[in-house]
Amino acid sequence: MKKCLKKYLYEFIVLIYINILICMVYLVKGRVAVFAWDAALFVVGPLGTLLVIIQLVVLIIRFIMRKEKKIRITRFVASLLLAFPMLIMTGIIFIPYPDNANGSDTVTLSMPVEGKTILLGGEDYHTHAIWPSERYAYDIMENPYDTGNTDLKSYGIYGKNVFAPIKGKIIETHDGEEDIVPNSDKFTSLLGNHVFLRIEKTGTYLIFAHLKNNSIRVAAGDIVEVGDVIAQVGNSGTTSEPHLHIQHQKNKPYNNVLMITIEGLPITFE
């Protein structure tokens, strides 16, 4: 038994890790699940990929040098299992972050933009669904959209007023970033012009991102009621076209060094 354990120690460690990861993400939930998921995507996945490459390189070198061409299949498969999260992060395989929020974490909002809006979000929206912070976030658009046009004014939602969808306190605003051409890489920050709001009823937070340059009408410390105009929809930050990104989360936004460590929470609209 000891001899077997020593020989297959690497494989045993990988299996133990995978079981712990599954338990932390799907059973423990909360912030622990967020960190476990992110660790798999950004640490373990790249490490496993490197180990797979090393094993293949060694095999190629042995082939060139006409040495014994053998590779321990169990070790190679274990490395492939470690590398699997890279397939998720690169979009080759789509597995969403699990819907593991409690029902009590859901906040009900009025629609923050007037008109016949289109909501893109939830488990099937690949852009958001693999990230714990954006698992329940929405991108709000209006026809016409997804046209590929470089004229921002040709998009239905561009310049539309953004209304406070719930009562709360503004805790941070950021303005002054230019609206960029759709799909441009000339953005200044990820969120672009944005507003952070602390919901009075729940103590959780809303993020309104990609707002129009010089359109924000509120300031930190302001108390807003439902229907108050807070800004306009723009195309600042990392965005493919004009839209409003709205996100509900448990953690105070500016207390997180990495956006990926945020625990996203569900939203429903009236």
N, C-alpha and C positions, 0 to 999 in steps of 0.2 A: 504493500500500500504506500509506504514512504517513498519507495523507488518510483512508483507511478506518479505520485504527487510531485516529486522533484522534476521528473521528466516533463510533465505537462503543467508545470506551475503557471506558465504564461497563459495557457488556455483557461485554467481555473480562475485566474484573476480576471480575465475578460468576462467570463460567464458571471462571476460575482458582481462585477461592475454593472453589467447590463441589467441584472435583476434589481440591483439597488436603484439604478436610474429609472427603471419602469415604476418601481414603488414610489420614488420621490415625486415623479411627474404626475402619475395617474392616481395615487392614493393619498400621499401627504398633502399635495396641492399648495396653494398660497405662494409666498415669496420663495420658499424652498424649491418648489417646482420650477419657478422662473429661473433660478440660478442653476438648477440641474440641467434644464433644457439648454440654456445658453452655454453652459460648460461643454455639453455634448456637441453643439454646433461649432463653437469657436476654439475649443481646446482639443477635445478627444478626437473629433472628426479629422482635423488636420494632422494630428499625431498618428492616427491610424493610417491615413493616406501615405504619410512619410514612411511608416513601417512596411507597408505594401510595396512601395517603390524600392526600398532598400532590399527587400527579399527578392524582388524581380531582378534588380541590378546584380545581386550576388549570383543568381541563377545564370544570367547572361555571361557574367565573367567566367563562371565555371564552364560554361559551354564553349566559350572562346578558347579557354586554356585546356580544353579537352579533359577536364576533371570530371569526377562523378557528378552527374546532373540530377541531383535529388533535392526536393524541397518537402519539408514536413507539411503535409496538407492541413492538418489540424491547426498548426500555427498560422499558416497563410489564411485560412478561413477566419480565425480569430481576429487577425489584423483587418480583414475585410469588414467584419462586424464593427470594429472600432471606427473604420473609415466611413461607414454607412451615413452618418449625419452630414457628411459633405455633399451627398447626393440631394439631401433636403435643402441645404443652404444654397446650393447652386441651381436649384429648380429642376433638376433632372427627375427627381421623384417628389411628389407633393404629399406631405403629411402635415396637417395643421396642428398647431399647439392645441391641446385638449380643452374642451369646454368644461372647465372644472370650477368655475366660479359659483358661489352660493347664490340662490335666488334673491336673498336679501341684499346682495350687492348691486342689483340692477337699479338704474335710475331712469325715471320716465321724463322725457323732455318734450317740449313743444318743438315744432319744426323751426330751425334757426334761419331758414331762407324761404321767402315767399315764392309761390309759383309751383309748377308741376315738376317737382324735383325727382331726381333719380338717385337712389341709395345703393352704393356699392360697398358691401361689407359682409361680415359673417364668415362661416367656415369655408365657403366656396370661393371667396375672394383671395386669390393666391398672393396678391401684393401685400396683404396684411396678415393673413391667417397663420403663417409660421412663426410670427414674432409675438411673444407673450404680451408685450406692451400694446400691440395694435390688434390683438386677437378679436376684440369687439368694436374696433374703430370703424368709422364710416367715411367714405369719400362721397360728398354730395355734389351732384352735377345737374345740369338742365340742358335740354335740347336747344340747339345742336351741340353735340360733344363728340369727342373722339374723331374729329374731322381731319386732323393732320395739318390744319391751317396754321400759319405763323401769325396771323392777325388775332390778337387776344380778344378784340371786340366782337369777333365773329362767333365766340362761344357764348351760349345762352346765359350762363351763370356769371360771367365776368362783370364785376362792378355792382352786383346785386348786394343789397344790405344784408348784414348778418345781425340777427336779433338774439338777445339773451334768451335761451330756451328754458331757464330756471332761475330762481332767485339765488344770488350769491355775491361774493366779494371778489373784486378783481385783485389778484395778487402780483401780477406782472404783465407788462406789455412790452413789445419790441416792434419798432417801426423803422422805416427809412431804407429798407432794401428794395431795389428795383424789381419790377415784374419782368420776368425773363421770357424769352421766346420758348414756346413749348418744346420739350425734349432737349433743351439747351443744358450744357454742363457748366454754365457761367453763374451758378447760384453762389450765394454767400454763406448760407447756413442751411441745415436740414429742414427746420420748420419754417424758415423765412420769417416774414412779419407775423407775429402771433399774439394771442391773449391767453392768459391762464386765469381760470376762475375757480374759486373754492365754493362748492355748493353748500348753502346754509344748512339744509336739512340733513345731509349725510356726512359732511366734513370731507368728502372726497373731491376730486378735481376734474375739471374739463379743460382740454386744450383745443383752441381754435387756431389752425395753422394755414399758411400760404395766403395770407391776407394781402389786399391791395396796398401798394405803397402810399404812405401818408393818408390812410383812410381810417385809422384807429381813433375812436371818439371817446375812449375811456382811459382812465389812469389807475395805477395801483392804489388801492384803498377805497375806490368807488364801490358803492353797493348798487347792484343792478337788479331790476325787476324784470319779469317775463315781458318780452316785447321791446325792451330798450335796445336801440341800435348801438352796436359796439364797434362795427367796422364794415368793410366791404370785401367781397370775394375777389381774390387776385390770383397771381401766379408767381409768387416769390418762394424761394427755397427749392428743395429737390422735388420737383413736380413735373409731370409730363404734359399737363394742360390745366387751365383754370378750374379750380374746384375748392370746396371747403373740406378740410380734414378736421373731423371732430372726434375726440378721444376722451374716454372716461377712465380714470385710474385712481388707485388707492394712495399712491405715493405723491408727496409734494414734488412738482416737476423740477424745480431748480435745486433740489437736494439729491439729485441722481447724476453721478458722473457719467454713467453710460445709460442711454435711453433704453437699451435692451434689458436692463435690470428692473424695469418698471412692471408692476402687476396691473395689467389692464382689467377693466370691469365692464359688464354689459350695459347696453343702452337700449331703451325702447322709445318709440316716438308716438305721441298722441295722434 
